[in-house]
Amino acid sequence: MRIIVCDASPIIHLKELNMTEGRGTGIPKILRAMKANGSPDPRFETDDDRTYFVSYFPAHSLIVSKTTGQVGTRLGPGRNQVTAQVTAQVTAQVLNFCQEPRKSSEIMELIGLKHWKTFQANYLKPLLQQGLLAMTIPEKPTSSKQRYITTEAGNEVLKT
């Protein structure tokens, strides 16, 4: 019999009960993705008393200079600059990854998404509509054999 004592850290108990994936996995995942796509190193700041923590995740300079909200999802009023930078970084990552045909599940795994509708609405559809990605079987968009590949236009975005 296992007894779990309740204290002020209920989140830790969720990990012990295998109800969460892991602790401290978010930043390492971001660092790996940034390194893989050639983005500048992030910067972390705090004060001596550690009363706050600030992290800066700069966008890849090639993507920032090329894009003005045109790649990825269109930004509506009120969205902040971080969203545009992350979308541009993910777009570059997806376009690099899809130099050979890839399943949507492979692309979702690459960028760390599990929710199909979010992936489809925020990344897949915009990339297809902008002609940066193409379906390998366009006449059967829901085929289990469907793959996605970077187009010539997508490669041009990566070059600049």
VENNOR-V438830 format. One record per helix or strand. SS is the DSSP state (a for helix, b for strand). FROM is the first residue (numbers start at 1). TO is the last residue. If there is no record, write none. Layout:
BEGIN
ss=SS from=FROM to=TO
ss=SS from=FROM to=TO
END
This chain:
BEGIN
ss=a from=10 to=16
ss=a from=25 to=36
ss=b from=43 to=46
ss=b from=53 to=56
ss=a from=61 to=66
ss=a from=81 to=97
ss=b from=102 to=102
ss=a from=104 to=111
ss=a from=116 to=129
ss=b from=133 to=135
ss=b from=148 to=150
ss=a from=152 to=159
END
